[in-house]
Amino acid sequence: MLEFWFDFASSYSYIAAQRVEALCGRAGLELRWRPFLLGPLFTAQLGIKDSPFNVNPARGQYMWKDVERQCRKYGLPFARPSLFPQRSVLAARVACAALESAWCGDFIRATFRANFAEGRDIGAEAVVGDLITSVGGDAGDALARAHSDTVKAQLRQFTDEAGRRGLFGAPSVITRGELFFGQDRLDDAIAHATGG
Amino acid sequence: MLEFWFDFASSYSYIAAQRVEALCGRAGLELRWRPFLLGPLFTAQLGIKDSPFNVNPARGQYMWKDVERQCRKYGLPFARPSLFPQRSVLAARVACAALESAWCGDFIRATFRANFAEGRDIGAEAVVGDLITSVGGDAGDALARAHSDTVKAQLRQFTDEAGRRGLFGAPSVITRGELFFGQDRLDDAIAHATGG
């Protein structure tokens, strides 16, 4: 079993999210999607209210170049979003509401593509509704559940759990008791999960 | 040609520094060692006076675990130093003074091992002298040059240049006009250097 922790606003989470389900499938591993919000972690750990990539422009400038190169390497489309980070809370709540739905993985991948390849505003309810419909979900039902107290509490609980379990960024993988941070560790995490 | 930018206090620089000369040799690439100091960059870019790994304990705790795993992966010895980050300025000045010496690469690798595998204080002049001797250098001569105004200015110039060219951490590689950050990008950097 492998837990994949991500935030829809995170650029490197985009790349890893496109890859992780296929990698788990090939390795015969159960995948558990774990949406959470980076914002509260960055505020608690770094005292900042923005992405570390915006706080340090040198690091941010490099990140966009690097993400573009990595997308090319993995054959993924990429277009730098005009807004970064985007508001990811609504999409994260939909993902929480959809954890048991057949379209959950497709929704996650489509939402990341909307953010990092299609120039869409994933903070807008109409866009999120479109994305749900595009992967075969019932947008009205899923959005209603996303706005419920139960689902809001679920996302807060995942975010709290992320902090308690030592996460400090996304994507992160937890498998067999070990934490792996970053798209760059996805292959190592799969190897560890399968006993490597 | 490939420039390898590093700070002797940087844990991931340790791993990359052990690998880079062999990788360049195999690829037929000229390697240029570029010692610099991370401290002034972190202060200018982040307003901090310590390693980001100490400023954020969650990230620091993960880093040590990850460095240990990566050392195992690359067959490198590792022992977590009791002091982090170590004072790297003297060793960096020696590296500047030794750029044209045959023992430069050996000194760099030995000094990183002293820090990250042998529990030695690389801020101590006696230790640095021992390291120079151990790789066939003249410790008295090299240390005298390391304390000269010319060499001090050279290290300041490399550090200023690092900031001007967009570096924000170590190790970093610059080759064919592109910046690659991190031990995790060393193979990509070599591929780019050789036209890949």
Interface residues (C-beta under 8 A of the other chain):
Chain A: Q45 L46 V55 N56 A58 R59 Q61 Y62 K65 D66 R69 K73 G163 G166 L167 F168 G169 E178 L179 F180 F181 G182 D184 R185 D188
Chain B: Q45 L46 V55 N56 A58 R59 Q61 Y62 K65 D66 R69 K73 G163 G166 L167 F168 G169 E178 L179 F180 F181 G182 D184 R185 D188
